[in-house]
Amino acid sequence: MPFVLYQAWAFVAPGLYKHEKKLAIPLLISSVLLFYLGAAFAYLRSIPRELSFFVATTPHGVQMMTDMGSYLDL
């Protein structure tokens, strides 16, 4: 997302006035910051809880394979 925002900014910025650029810079900085905060929240809070839920609700007779090597090893 930060790369996409940079590309959009590089496209739009030459056509903006100085006062418009001053208004858009905090928006761009906050979008990148919120993107990273959301990714950290998902990695640290959301995904472990979801994974523990799926492990707890795995039916008997089904093997829970959470190891990435198991997914990639065909």
N, CA, C, O and CB atoms as a CASP TS submission, in Angstrom:
PFRMAT TS
TARGET T0000
AUTHOR 0000-0000-0000
METHOD Language model
MODEL 1
PARENT N/A
ATOM      1  N   MET     1       0.797  -1.196   0.000  1.00  0.00           N
ATOM      2  CA  MET     1       0.000   0.000   0.000  1.00  0.00           C
ATOM      3  C   MET     1       0.849   1.274   0.000  1.00  0.00           C
ATOM      4  O   MET     1       0.520   2.222  -0.714  1.00  0.00           O
ATOM      5  CB  MET     1      -0.912  -0.010   1.184  1.00  0.00           C
ATOM      6  N   PRO     2       1.934   1.322   0.782  1.00  0.00           N
ATOM      7  CA  PRO     2       2.752   2.540   0.700  1.00  0.00           C
ATOM      8  C   PRO     2       3.303   2.793  -0.698  1.00  0.00           C
ATOM      9  O   PRO     2       3.412   3.945  -1.118  1.00  0.00           O
ATOM     10  CB  PRO     2       3.899   2.455   1.680  1.00  0.00           C
ATOM     11  N   PHE     3       3.649   1.737  -1.420  1.00  0.00           N
ATOM     12  CA  PHE     3       4.150   1.915  -2.786  1.00  0.00           C
ATOM     13  C   PHE     3       3.054   2.467  -3.697  1.00  0.00           C
ATOM     14  O   PHE     3       3.313   3.348  -4.517  1.00  0.00           O
ATOM     15  CB  PHE     3       4.682   0.580  -3.344  1.00  0.00           C
ATOM     16  N   VAL     4       1.844   1.956  -3.557  1.00  0.00           N
ATOM     17  CA  VAL     4       0.720   2.432  -4.375  1.00  0.00           C
ATOM     18  C   VAL     4       0.421   3.894  -4.054  1.00  0.00           C
ATOM     19  O   VAL     4       0.174   4.692  -4.959  1.00  0.00           O
ATOM     20  CB  VAL     4      -0.541   1.560  -4.138  1.00  0.00           C
ATOM     21  N   LEU     5       0.441   4.248  -2.766  1.00  0.00           N
ATOM     22  CA  LEU     5       0.216   5.648  -2.394  1.00  0.00           C
ATOM     23  C   LEU     5       1.301   6.558  -2.949  1.00  0.00           C
ATOM     24  O   LEU     5       1.019   7.670  -3.394  1.00  0.00           O
ATOM     25  CB  LEU     5       0.151   5.790  -0.878  1.00  0.00           C
ATOM     26  N   TYR     6       2.542   6.082  -2.920  1.00  0.00           N
ATOM     27  CA  TYR     6       3.631   6.882  -3.482  1.00  0.00           C
ATOM     28  C   TYR     6       3.421   7.109  -4.980  1.00  0.00           C
ATOM     29  O   TYR     6       3.606   8.219  -5.478  1.00  0.00           O
ATOM     30  CB  TYR     6       4.987   6.193  -3.233  1.00  0.00           C
ATOM     31  N   GLN     7       3.039   6.060  -5.683  1.00  0.00           N
ATOM     32  CA  GLN     7       2.815   6.188  -7.118  1.00  0.00           C
ATOM     33  C   GLN     7       1.659   7.154  -7.419  1.00  0.00           C
ATOM     34  O   GLN     7       1.742   7.959  -8.346  1.00  0.00           O
ATOM     35  CB  GLN     7       2.528   4.812  -7.730  1.00  0.00           C
ATOM     36  N   ALA     8       0.596   7.065  -6.637  1.00  0.00           N
ATOM     37  CA  ALA     8      -0.536   7.982  -6.818  1.00  0.00           C
ATOM     38  C   ALA     8      -0.107   9.414  -6.518  1.00  0.00           C
ATOM     39  O   ALA     8      -0.482  10.342  -7.235  1.00  0.00           O
ATOM     40  CB  ALA     8      -1.723   7.575  -5.910  1.00  0.00           C
ATOM     41  N   TRP     9       0.682   9.591  -5.451  1.00  0.00           N
ATOM     42  CA  TRP     9       1.159  10.928  -5.105  1.00  0.00           C
ATOM     43  C   TRP     9       2.085  11.477  -6.189  1.00  0.00           C
ATOM     44  O   TRP     9       2.003  12.659  -6.523  1.00  0.00           O
ATOM     45  CB  TRP     9       1.884  10.903  -3.753  1.00  0.00           C
ATOM     46  N   ALA    10       2.952  10.650  -6.737  1.00  0.00           N
ATOM     47  CA  ALA    10       3.858  11.094  -7.792  1.00  0.00           C
ATOM     48  C   ALA    10       3.086  11.508  -9.047  1.00  0.00           C
ATOM     49  O   ALA    10       3.539  12.369  -9.801  1.00  0.00           O
ATOM     50  CB  ALA    10       4.860   9.985  -8.131  1.00  0.00           C
ATOM     51  N   PHE    11       1.937  10.902  -9.263  1.00  0.00           N
ATOM     52  CA  PHE    11       1.125  11.243 -10.426  1.00  0.00           C
ATOM     53  C   PHE    11       0.333  12.537 -10.203  1.00  0.00           C
ATOM     54  O   PHE    11       0.205  13.361 -11.108  1.00  0.00           O
ATOM     55  CB  PHE    11       0.171  10.094 -10.751  1.00  0.00           C
ATOM     56  N   VAL    12      -0.193  12.701  -8.991  1.00  0.00           N
ATOM     57  CA  VAL    12      -1.089  13.817  -8.708  1.00  0.00           C
ATOM     58  C   VAL    12      -0.336  15.076  -8.282  1.00  0.00           C
ATOM     59  O   VAL    12      -0.773  16.180  -8.607  1.00  0.00           O
ATOM     60  CB  VAL    12      -2.073  13.424  -7.632  1.00  0.00           C
ATOM     61  N   ALA    13       0.763  14.947  -7.576  1.00  0.00           N
ATOM     62  CA  ALA    13       1.460  16.078  -6.962  1.00  0.00           C
ATOM     63  C   ALA    13       1.847  17.198  -7.934  1.00  0.00           C
ATOM     64  O   ALA    13       1.717  18.366  -7.569  1.00  0.00           O
ATOM     65  CB  ALA    13       2.690  15.582  -6.287  1.00  0.00           C
ATOM     66  N   PRO    14       2.312  16.906  -9.142  1.00  0.00           N
ATOM     67  CA  PRO    14       2.700  18.022 -10.019  1.00  0.00           C
ATOM     68  C   PRO    14       1.542  18.952 -10.384  1.00  0.00           C
ATOM     69  O   PRO    14       1.780  20.107 -10.737  1.00  0.00           O
ATOM     70  CB  PRO    14       3.310  17.477 -11.283  1.00  0.00           C
ATOM     71  N   GLY    15       0.318  18.489 -10.309  1.00  0.00           N
ATOM     72  CA  GLY    15      -0.816  19.328 -10.676  1.00  0.00           C
ATOM     73  C   GLY    15      -1.452  20.063  -9.518  1.00  0.00           C
ATOM     74  O   GLY    15      -2.447  20.762  -9.709  1.00  0.00           O
ATOM     75  N   LEU    16      -0.908  19.925  -8.326  1.00  0.00           N
ATOM     76  CA  LEU    16      -1.500  20.565  -7.149  1.00  0.00           C
ATOM     77  C   LEU    16      -0.821  21.894  -6.836  1.00  0.00           C
ATOM     78  O   LEU    16       0.356  22.098  -7.132  1.00  0.00           O
ATOM     79  CB  LEU    16      -1.409  19.637  -5.939  1.00  0.00           C
ATOM     80  N   TYR    17      -1.594  22.787  -6.231  1.00  0.00           N
ATOM     81  CA  TYR    17      -1.029  24.031  -5.713  1.00  0.00           C
ATOM     82  C   TYR    17      -0.333  23.737  -4.384  1.00  0.00           C
ATOM     83  O   TYR    17      -0.532  22.676  -3.793  1.00  0.00           O
ATOM     84  CB  TYR    17      -2.137  25.122  -5.535  1.00  0.00           C
ATOM     85  N   LYS    18       0.490  24.691  -3.916  1.00  0.00           N
ATOM     86  CA  LYS    18       1.241  24.471  -2.675  1.00  0.00           C
ATOM     87  C   LYS    18       0.315  24.264  -1.479  1.00  0.00           C
ATOM     88  O   LYS    18       0.593  23.413  -0.634  1.00  0.00           O
ATOM     89  CB  LYS    18       2.171  25.650  -2.406  1.00  0.00           C
ATOM     90  N   HIS    19      -0.770  25.016  -1.389  1.00  0.00           N
ATOM     91  CA  HIS    19      -1.662  24.850  -0.238  1.00  0.00           C
ATOM     92  C   HIS    19      -2.406  23.510  -0.294  1.00  0.00           C
ATOM     93  O   HIS    19      -2.779  22.966   0.745  1.00  0.00           O
ATOM     94  CB  HIS    19      -2.671  26.008  -0.179  1.00  0.00           C
ATOM     95  N   GLU    20      -2.616  22.989  -1.482  1.00  0.00           N
ATOM     96  CA  GLU    20      -3.238  21.664  -1.612  1.00  0.00           C
ATOM     97  C   GLU    20      -2.260  20.561  -1.203  1.00  0.00           C
ATOM     98  O   GLU    20      -2.657  19.565  -0.599  1.00  0.00           O
ATOM     99  CB  GLU    20      -3.721  21.434  -3.060  1.00  0.00           C
ATOM    100  N   LYS    21      -1.000  20.743  -1.531  1.00  0.00           N
ATOM    101  CA  LYS    21       0.013  19.765  -1.126  1.00  0.00           C
ATOM    102  C   LYS    21       0.154  19.723   0.393  1.00  0.00           C
ATOM    103  O   LYS    21       0.322  18.654   0.980  1.00  0.00           O
ATOM    104  CB  LYS    21       1.368  20.095  -1.773  1.00  0.00           C
ATOM    105  N   LYS    22       0.084  20.901   1.028  1.00  0.00           N
ATOM    106  CA  LYS    22       0.189  20.951   2.484  1.00  0.00           C
ATOM    107  C   LYS    22      -0.969  20.211   3.148  1.00  0.00           C
ATOM    108  O   LYS    22      -0.797  19.636   4.222  1.00  0.00           O
ATOM    109  CB  LYS    22       0.228  22.403   2.963  1.00  0.00           C
ATOM    110  N   LEU    23      -2.131  20.220   2.530  1.00  0.00           N
ATOM    111  CA  LEU    23      -3.280  19.506   3.091  1.00  0.00           C
ATOM    112  C   LEU    23      -3.190  18.000   2.847  1.00  0.00           C
ATOM    113  O   LEU    23      -3.703  17.216   3.646  1.00  0.00           O
ATOM    114  CB  LEU    23      -4.576  20.049   2.496  1.00  0.00           C
ATOM    115  N   ALA    24      -2.556  17.592   1.773  1.00  0.00           N
ATOM    116  CA  ALA    24      -2.511  16.177   1.412  1.00  0.00           C
ATOM    117  C   ALA    24      -1.393  15.418   2.123  1.00  0.00           C
ATOM    118  O   ALA    24      -1.505  14.207   2.312  1.00  0.00           O
ATOM    119  CB  ALA    24      -2.343  16.037  -0.079  1.00  0.00           C
ATOM    120  N   ILE    25      -0.335  16.088   2.515  1.00  0.00           N
ATOM    121  CA  ILE    25       0.805  15.396   3.145  1.00  0.00           C
ATOM    122  C   ILE    25       0.396  14.705   4.449  1.00  0.00           C
ATOM    123  O   ILE    25       0.749  13.539   4.624  1.00  0.00           O
ATOM    124  CB  ILE    25       1.945  16.393   3.421  1.00  0.00           C
ATOM    125  N   PRO    26      -0.322  15.346   5.371  1.00  0.00           N
ATOM    126  CA  PRO    26      -0.734  14.614   6.581  1.00  0.00           C
ATOM    127  C   PRO    26      -1.630  13.421   6.263  1.00  0.00           C
ATOM    128  O   PRO    26      -1.576  12.404   6.953  1.00  0.00           O
ATOM    129  CB  PRO    26      -1.461  15.551   7.536  1.00  0.00           C
ATOM    130  N   LEU    27      -2.435  13.537   5.246  1.00  0.00           N
ATOM    131  CA  LEU    27      -3.291  12.429   4.833  1.00  0.00           C
ATOM    132  C   LEU    27      -2.453  11.240   4.357  1.00  0.00           C
ATOM    133  O   LEU    27      -2.741  10.096   4.708  1.00  0.00           O
ATOM    134  CB  LEU    27      -4.253  12.882   3.721  1.00  0.00           C
ATOM    135  N   LEU    28      -1.434  11.505   3.571  1.00  0.00           N
ATOM    136  CA  LEU    28      -0.570  10.432   3.083  1.00  0.00           C
ATOM    137  C   LEU    28       0.222   9.786   4.215  1.00  0.00           C
ATOM    138  O   LEU    28       0.343   8.562   4.273  1.00  0.00           O
ATOM    139  CB  LEU    28       0.385  10.969   2.024  1.00  0.00           C
ATOM    140  N   ILE    29       0.756  10.600   5.105  1.00  0.00           N
ATOM    141  CA  ILE    29       1.534  10.061   6.223  1.00  0.00           C
ATOM    142  C   ILE    29       0.646   9.218   7.136  1.00  0.00           C
ATOM    143  O   ILE    29       1.047   8.137   7.565  1.00  0.00           O
ATOM    144  CB  ILE    29       2.195  11.203   7.026  1.00  0.00           C
ATOM    145  N   SER    30      -0.550   9.705   7.433  1.00  0.00           N
ATOM    146  CA  SER    30      -1.454   8.944   8.301  1.00  0.00           C
ATOM    147  C   SER    30      -1.923   7.660   7.619  1.00  0.00           C
ATOM    148  O   SER    30      -2.132   6.657   8.301  1.00  0.00           O
ATOM    149  CB  SER    30      -2.664   9.801   8.694  1.00  0.00           C
ATOM    150  N   SER    31      -2.094   7.662   6.306  1.00  0.00           N
ATOM    151  CA  SER    31      -2.511   6.428   5.629  1.00  0.00           C
ATOM    152  C   SER    31      -1.435   5.356   5.716  1.00  0.00           C
ATOM    153  O   SER    31      -1.750   4.188   5.946  1.00  0.00           O
ATOM    154  CB  SER    31      -2.843   6.710   4.164  1.00  0.00           C
ATOM    155  N   VAL    32      -0.178   5.728   5.538  1.00  0.00           N
ATOM    156  CA  VAL    32       0.904   4.754   5.642  1.00  0.00           C
ATOM    157  C   VAL    32       1.019   4.256   7.083  1.00  0.00           C
ATOM    158  O   VAL    32       1.185   3.059   7.318  1.00  0.00           O
ATOM    159  CB  VAL    32       2.245   5.371   5.170  1.00  0.00           C
ATOM    160  N   LEU    33       0.931   5.173   8.044  1.00  0.00           N
ATOM    161  CA  LEU    33       1.005   4.788   9.445  1.00  0.00           C
ATOM    162  C   LEU    33      -0.144   3.850   9.824  1.00  0.00           C
ATOM    163  O   LEU    33       0.083   2.842  10.493  1.00  0.00           O
ATOM    164  CB  LEU    33       0.988   6.031  10.334  1.00  0.00           C
ATOM    165  N   LEU    34      -1.353   4.163   9.411  1.00  0.00           N
ATOM    166  CA  LEU    34      -2.497   3.307   9.716  1.00  0.00           C
ATOM    167  C   LEU    34      -2.402   1.957   9.014  1.00  0.00           C
ATOM    168  O   LEU    34      -2.870   0.952   9.549  1.00  0.00           O
ATOM    169  CB  LEU    34      -3.788   4.002   9.322  1.00  0.00           C
ATOM    170  N   PHE    35      -1.810   1.920   7.836  1.00  0.00           N
ATOM    171  CA  PHE    35      -1.614   0.651   7.150  1.00  0.00           C
ATOM    172  C   PHE    35      -0.700  -0.261   7.965  1.00  0.00           C
ATOM    173  O   PHE    35      -1.010  -1.434   8.173  1.00  0.00           O
ATOM    174  CB  PHE    35      -1.029   0.881   5.747  1.00  0.00           C
ATOM    175  N   TYR    36       0.422   0.280   8.424  1.00  0.00           N
ATOM    176  CA  TYR    36       1.348  -0.527   9.214  1.00  0.00           C
ATOM    177  C   TYR    36       0.765  -0.906  10.572  1.00  0.00           C
ATOM    178  O   TYR    36       1.015  -2.007  11.062  1.00  0.00           O
ATOM    179  CB  TYR    36       2.654   0.222   9.407  1.00  0.00           C
ATOM    180  N   LEU    37      -0.002  -0.018  11.181  1.00  0.00           N
ATOM    181  CA  LEU    37      -0.653  -0.352  12.441  1.00  0.00           C
ATOM    182  C   LEU    37      -1.682  -1.475  12.246  1.00  0.00           C
ATOM    183  O   LEU    37      -1.806  -2.354  13.099  1.00  0.00           O
ATOM    184  CB  LEU    37      -1.328   0.895  13.037  1.00  0.00           C
ATOM    185  N   GLY    38      -2.402  -1.448  11.155  1.00  0.00           N
ATOM    186  CA  GLY    38      -3.364  -2.511  10.867  1.00  0.00           C
ATOM    187  C   GLY    38      -2.685  -3.838  10.606  1.00  0.00           C
ATOM    188  O   GLY    38      -3.171  -4.880  11.046  1.00  0.00           O
ATOM    189  N   ALA    39      -1.572  -3.816   9.900  1.00  0.00           N
ATOM    190  CA  ALA    39      -0.829  -5.051   9.650  1.00  0.00           C
ATOM    191  C   ALA    39      -0.266  -5.615  10.952  1.00  0.00           C
ATOM    192  O   ALA    39      -0.292  -6.827  11.166  1.00  0.00           O
ATOM    193  CB  ALA    39       0.306  -4.803   8.643  1.00  0.00           C
ATOM    194  N   ALA    40       0.240  -4.749  11.816  1.00  0.00           N
ATOM    195  CA  ALA    40       0.767  -5.210  13.109  1.00  0.00           C
ATOM    196  C   ALA    40      -0.350  -5.760  13.981  1.00  0.00           C
ATOM    197  O   ALA    40      -0.165  -6.775  14.652  1.00  0.00           O
ATOM    198  CB  ALA    40       1.490  -4.065  13.842  1.00  0.00           C
ATOM    199  N   PHE    41      -1.505  -5.108  13.981  1.00  0.00           N
ATOM    200  CA  PHE    41      -2.645  -5.598  14.762  1.00  0.00           C
ATOM    201  C   PHE    41      -3.080  -6.973  14.278  1.00  0.00           C
ATOM    202  O   PHE    41      -3.348  -7.863  15.085  1.00  0.00           O
ATOM    203  CB  PHE    41      -3.821  -4.613  14.677  1.00  0.00           C
ATOM    204  N   ALA    42      -3.151  -7.148  12.979  1.00  0.00           N
ATOM    205  CA  ALA    42      -3.560  -8.448  12.440  1.00  0.00           C
ATOM    206  C   ALA    42      -2.541  -9.519  12.795  1.00  0.00           C
ATOM    207  O   ALA    42      -2.917 -10.635  13.156  1.00  0.00           O
ATOM    208  CB  ALA    42      -3.738  -8.371  10.914  1.00  0.00           C
ATOM    209  N   TYR    43      -1.271  -9.199  12.699  1.00  0.00           N
ATOM    210  CA  TYR    43      -0.216 -10.186  12.967  1.00  0.00           C
ATOM    211  C   TYR    43      -0.145 -10.534  14.449  1.00  0.00           C
ATOM    212  O   TYR    43       0.032 -11.701  14.801  1.00  0.00           O
ATOM    213  CB  TYR    43       1.141  -9.658  12.491  1.00  0.00           C
ATOM    214  N   LEU    44      -0.279  -9.543  15.317  1.00  0.00           N
ATOM    215  CA  LEU    44      -0.078  -9.778  16.745  1.00  0.00           C
ATOM    216  C   LEU    44      -1.349 -10.175  17.496  1.00  0.00           C
ATOM    217  O   LEU    44      -1.269 -10.915  18.476  1.00  0.00           O
ATOM    218  CB  LEU    44       0.496  -8.552  17.370  1.00  0.00           C
ATOM    219  N   ARG    45      -2.505  -9.706  17.066  1.00  0.00           N
ATOM    220  CA  ARG    45      -3.739  -9.957  17.812  1.00  0.00           C
ATOM    221  C   ARG    45      -4.722 -10.863  17.079  1.00  0.00           C
ATOM    222  O   ARG    45      -5.180 -11.865  17.628  1.00  0.00           O
ATOM    223  CB  ARG    45      -4.410  -8.656  18.125  1.00  0.00           C
ATOM    224  N   SER    46      -5.033 -10.517  15.876  1.00  0.00           N
ATOM    225  CA  SER    46      -6.122 -11.183  15.165  1.00  0.00           C
ATOM    226  C   SER    46      -5.769 -12.599  14.712  1.00  0.00           C
ATOM    227  O   SER    46      -6.522 -13.538  14.972  1.00  0.00           O
ATOM    228  CB  SER    46      -6.520 -10.361  13.969  1.00  0.00           C
ATOM    229  N   ILE    47      -4.650 -12.754  14.049  1.00  0.00           N
ATOM    230  CA  ILE    47      -4.283 -14.055  13.489  1.00  0.00           C
ATOM    231  C   ILE    47      -4.064 -15.109  14.573  1.00  0.00           C
ATOM    232  O   ILE    47      -4.538 -16.233  14.403  1.00  0.00           O
ATOM    233  CB  ILE    47      -3.027 -13.922  12.644  1.00  0.00           C
ATOM    234  N   PRO    48      -3.367 -14.810  15.689  1.00  0.00           N
ATOM    235  CA  PRO    48      -3.241 -15.851  16.725  1.00  0.00           C
ATOM    236  C   PRO    48      -4.584 -16.302  17.299  1.00  0.00           C
ATOM    237  O   PRO    48      -4.770 -17.489  17.566  1.00  0.00           O
ATOM    238  CB  PRO    48      -2.367 -15.346  17.851  1.00  0.00           C
ATOM    239  N   ARG    49      -5.512 -15.381  17.491  1.00  0.00           N
ATOM    240  CA  ARG    49      -6.837 -15.751  18.016  1.00  0.00           C
ATOM    241  C   ARG    49      -7.613 -16.593  17.004  1.00  0.00           C
ATOM    242  O   ARG    49      -8.255 -17.578  17.370  1.00  0.00           O
ATOM    243  CB  ARG    49      -7.645 -14.488  18.379  1.00  0.00           C
ATOM    244  N   GLU    50      -7.551 -16.207  15.755  1.00  0.00           N
ATOM    245  CA  GLU    50      -8.243 -17.000  14.726  1.00  0.00           C
ATOM    246  C   GLU    50      -7.636 -18.385  14.604  1.00  0.00           C
ATOM    247  O   GLU    50      -8.358 -19.373  14.475  1.00  0.00           O
ATOM    248  CB  GLU    50      -8.190 -16.289  13.368  1.00  0.00           C
ATOM    249  N   LEU    51      -6.327 -18.460  14.645  1.00  0.00           N
ATOM    250  CA  LEU    51      -5.665 -19.757  14.536  1.00  0.00           C
ATOM    251  C   LEU    51      -6.011 -20.659  15.724  1.00  0.00           C
ATOM    252  O   LEU    51      -6.248 -21.855  15.549  1.00  0.00           O
ATOM    253  CB  LEU    51      -4.147 -19.569  14.442  1.00  0.00           C
ATOM    254  N   SER    52      -6.040 -20.091  16.920  1.00  0.00           N
ATOM    255  CA  SER    52      -6.410 -20.907  18.082  1.00  0.00           C
ATOM    256  C   SER    52      -7.865 -21.355  17.984  1.00  0.00           C
ATOM    257  O   SER    52      -8.192 -22.458  18.422  1.00  0.00           O
ATOM    258  CB  SER    52      -6.184 -20.121  19.391  1.00  0.00           C
ATOM    259  N   PHE    53      -8.740 -20.536  17.423  1.00  0.00           N
ATOM    260  CA  PHE    53     -10.134 -20.936  17.226  1.00  0.00           C
ATOM    261  C   PHE    53     -10.218 -22.101  16.241  1.00  0.00           C
ATOM    262  O   PHE    53     -10.943 -23.066  16.482  1.00  0.00           O
ATOM    263  CB  PHE    53     -10.975 -19.742  16.720  1.00  0.00           C
ATOM    264  N   PHE    54      -9.492 -22.015  15.152  1.00  0.00           N
ATOM    265  CA  PHE    54      -9.534 -23.093  14.162  1.00  0.00           C
ATOM    266  C   PHE    54      -8.938 -24.383  14.709  1.00  0.00           C
ATOM    267  O   PHE    54      -9.415 -25.473  14.391  1.00  0.00           O
ATOM    268  CB  PHE    54      -8.791 -22.677  12.899  1.00  0.00           C
ATOM    269  N   VAL    55      -7.898 -24.264  15.530  1.00  0.00           N
ATOM    270  CA  VAL    55      -7.318 -25.451  16.142  1.00  0.00           C
ATOM    271  C   VAL    55      -8.327 -26.080  17.108  1.00  0.00           C
ATOM    272  O   VAL    55      -8.456 -27.303  17.158  1.00  0.00           O
ATOM    273  CB  VAL    55      -6.000 -25.100  16.877  1.00  0.00           C
ATOM    274  N   ALA    56      -9.035 -25.254  17.868  1.00  0.00           N
ATOM    275  CA  ALA    56     -10.001 -25.761  18.847  1.00  0.00           C
ATOM    276  C   ALA    56     -11.214 -26.394  18.188  1.00  0.00           C
ATOM    277  O   ALA    56     -11.832 -27.280  18.779  1.00  0.00           O
ATOM    278  CB  ALA    56     -10.449 -24.644  19.762  1.00  0.00           C
ATOM    279  N   THR    57     -11.574 -25.973  16.990  1.00  0.00           N
ATOM    280  CA  THR    57     -12.776 -26.493  16.338  1.00  0.00           C
ATOM    281  C   THR    57     -12.476 -27.517  15.256  1.00  0.00           C
ATOM    282  O   THR    57     -13.357 -27.872  14.474  1.00  0.00           O
ATOM    283  CB  THR    57     -13.560 -25.362  15.744  1.00  0.00           C
ATOM    284  N   THR    58     -11.238 -27.993  15.206  1.00  0.00           N
ATOM    285  CA  THR    58     -10.884 -29.015  14.218  1.00  0.00           C
ATOM    286  C   THR    58     -11.593 -30.321  14.574  1.00  0.00           C
ATOM    287  O   THR    58     -11.442 -30.810  15.694  1.00  0.00           O
ATOM    288  CB  THR    58      -9.336 -29.225  14.155  1.00  0.00           C
ATOM    289  N   PRO    59     -12.353 -30.890  13.655  1.00  0.00           N
ATOM    290  CA  PRO    59     -13.056 -32.146  13.956  1.00  0.00           C
ATOM    291  C   PRO    59     -12.081 -33.305  14.160  1.00  0.00           C
ATOM    292  O   PRO    59     -10.943 -33.280  13.693  1.00  0.00           O
ATOM    293  CB  PRO    59     -14.037 -32.487  12.828  1.00  0.00           C
ATOM    294  N   HIS    60     -12.562 -34.308  14.866  1.00  0.00           N
ATOM    295  CA  HIS    60     -11.746 -35.511  15.062  1.00  0.00           C
ATOM    296  C   HIS    60     -11.571 -36.216  13.726  1.00  0.00           C
ATOM    297  O   HIS    60     -12.506 -36.303  12.929  1.00  0.00           O
ATOM    298  CB  HIS    60     -12.394 -36.469  16.109  1.00  0.00           C
ATOM    299  N   GLY    61     -10.386 -36.709  13.494  1.00  0.00           N
ATOM    300  CA  GLY    61     -10.096 -37.396  12.240  1.00  0.00           C
ATOM    301  C   GLY    61      -9.514 -36.484  11.178  1.00  0.00           C
ATOM    302  O   GLY    61      -9.111 -36.950  10.112  1.00  0.00           O
ATOM    303  N   VAL    62      -9.465 -35.180  11.460  1.00  0.00           N
ATOM    304  CA  VAL    62      -8.875 -34.223  10.516  1.00  0.00           C
ATOM    305  C   VAL    62      -7.564 -33.750  11.115  1.00  0.00           C
ATOM    306  O   VAL    62      -7.522 -33.328  12.270  1.00  0.00           O
ATOM    307  CB  VAL    62      -9.844 -33.008  10.225  1.00  0.00           C
ATOM    308  N   GLN    63      -6.511 -33.818  10.348  1.00  0.00           N
ATOM    309  CA  GLN    63      -5.207 -33.410  10.840  1.00  0.00           C
ATOM    310  C   GLN    63      -5.023 -31.910  10.634  1.00  0.00           C
ATOM    311  O   GLN    63      -5.152 -31.408   9.517  1.00  0.00           O
ATOM    312  CB  GLN    63      -4.087 -34.200  10.135  1.00  0.00           C
ATOM    313  N   MET    64      -4.719 -31.201  11.721  1.00  0.00           N
ATOM    314  CA  MET    64      -4.474 -29.756  11.640  1.00  0.00           C
ATOM    315  C   MET    64      -3.044 -29.546  11.187  1.00  0.00           C
ATOM    316  O   MET    64      -2.106 -29.926  11.888  1.00  0.00           O
ATOM    317  CB  MET    64      -4.736 -29.046  13.013  1.00  0.00           C
ATOM    318  N   MET    65      -2.868 -28.939  10.010  1.00  0.00           N
ATOM    319  CA  MET    65      -1.547 -28.722   9.445  1.00  0.00           C
ATOM    320  C   MET    65      -1.293 -27.235   9.324  1.00  0.00           C
ATOM    321  O   MET    65      -1.618 -26.629   8.303  1.00  0.00           O
ATOM    322  CB  MET    65      -1.409 -29.413   8.078  1.00  0.00           C
ATOM    323  N   THR    66      -0.716 -26.643  10.351  1.00  0.00           N
ATOM    324  CA  THR    66      -0.448 -25.210  10.328  1.00  0.00           C
ATOM    325  C   THR    66       0.989 -24.882   9.932  1.00  0.00           C
ATOM    326  O   THR    66       1.353 -23.710   9.839  1.00  0.00           O
ATOM    327  CB  THR    66      -0.745 -24.616  11.678  1.00  0.00           C
ATOM    328  N   ASP    67       1.797 -25.898   9.702  1.00  0.00           N
ATOM    329  CA  ASP    67       3.179 -25.683   9.318  1.00  0.00           C
ATOM    330  C   ASP    67       3.245 -25.317   7.836  1.00  0.00           C
ATOM    331  O   ASP    67       2.667 -26.012   7.001  1.00  0.00           O
ATOM    332  CB  ASP    67       4.033 -26.938   9.614  1.00  0.00           C
ATOM    333  N   MET    68       3.935 -24.248   7.511  1.00  0.00           N
ATOM    334  CA  MET    68       4.012 -23.786   6.119  1.00  0.00           C
ATOM    335  C   MET    68       4.679 -24.823   5.235  1.00  0.00           C
ATOM    336  O   MET    68       4.343 -24.943   4.057  1.00  0.00           O
ATOM    337  CB  MET    68       4.775 -22.462   6.032  1.00  0.00           C
ATOM    338  N   GLY    69       5.617 -25.571   5.785  1.00  0.00           N
ATOM    339  CA  GLY    69       6.267 -26.624   5.013  1.00  0.00           C
ATOM    340  C   GLY    69       5.272 -27.671   4.537  1.00  0.00           C
ATOM    341  O   GLY    69       5.427 -28.233   3.452  1.00  0.00           O
ATOM    342  N   SER    70       4.246 -27.936   5.349  1.00  0.00           N
ATOM    343  CA  SER    70       3.222 -28.892   4.955  1.00  0.00           C
ATOM    344  C   SER    70       2.397 -28.362   3.776  1.00  0.00           C
ATOM    345  O   SER    70       1.954 -29.136   2.928  1.00  0.00           O
ATOM    346  CB  SER    70       2.308 -29.207   6.145  1.00  0.00           C
ATOM    347  N   TYR    71       2.195 -27.058   3.728  1.00  0.00           N
ATOM    348  CA  TYR    71       1.441 -26.481   2.622  1.00  0.00           C
ATOM    349  C   TYR    71       2.251 -26.487   1.336  1.00  0.00           C
ATOM    350  O   TYR    71       1.717 -26.733   0.255  1.00  0.00           O
ATOM    351  CB  TYR    71       1.010 -25.064   2.959  1.00  0.00           C
ATOM    352  N   LEU    72       3.536 -26.215   1.461  1.00  0.00           N
ATOM    353  CA  LEU    72       4.373 -26.095   0.268  1.00  0.00           C
ATOM    354  C   LEU    72       4.931 -27.424  -0.205  1.00  0.00           C
ATOM    355  O   LEU    72       5.362 -27.536  -1.352  1.00  0.00           O
ATOM    356  CB  LEU    72       5.504 -25.151   0.532  1.00  0.00           C
ATOM    357  N   ASP    73       4.933 -28.430   0.653  1.00  0.00           N
ATOM    358  CA  ASP    73       5.500 -29.723   0.315  1.00  0.00           C
ATOM    359  C   ASP    73       4.418 -30.614  -0.297  1.00  0.00           C
ATOM    360  O   ASP    73       3.644 -31.242   0.426  1.00  0.00           O
ATOM    361  CB  ASP    73       6.124 -30.391   1.563  1.00  0.00           C
ATOM    362  N   LEU    74       4.368 -30.664  -1.600  1.00  0.00           N
ATOM    363  CA  LEU    74       3.343 -31.474  -2.269  1.00  0.00           C
ATOM    364  C   LEU    74       3.895 -32.839  -2.598  1.00  0.00           C
ATOM    365  O   LEU    74       3.186 -33.671  -3.165  1.00  0.00           O
ATOM    366  CB  LEU    74       2.840 -30.784  -3.547  1.00  0.00           C
TER
END
